[in-house]
């Protein structure tokens, strides 16, 4: 995408000069196109980084076992290592 934008930044001034626009007008058009291309490139990179971060968060939330983070609990009233059934286990 950016390659086509760079190509058009080079092609447009040539076409403008061929069709009778002054060199100054073609230079202004080139600078404008270059500025728009640079801004689009920055926004595209920002969007890609945001998309990757969102995908990473989504993947972490979708892990089996309901992994919710480093210090979180898996549910209300649950404790690690506690059987909670109140019955006698075979080890008792």
Steps between C-alpha positions, in 0.01 A plus 500: 500500500774742595695411186208605281474825694870570449465415132210743464701770678755467222255454215258784574750788462625355172145479365424852623807646327423310179147644495618857548513564874791709620792342680402688815146362488632150444741541792218613730289202390795270567552640848129465577491141380816418695347646818177302456699183426713545811194561718325191360809291560518612864129428552532160334787399729309622806195303390705183450654531847158555656359203312783274619451614860125437480558155350744417779248603767227301327724192481583524870130526591414199285748267671345178630455484874384858529838656564422849626835641590787464738330565836136435426280225638312259282162556663314611811573296810755273341834442662802323367562161653170485684270211407193657658282190473491439877512126440771260602760446237679166451812655654331570836 
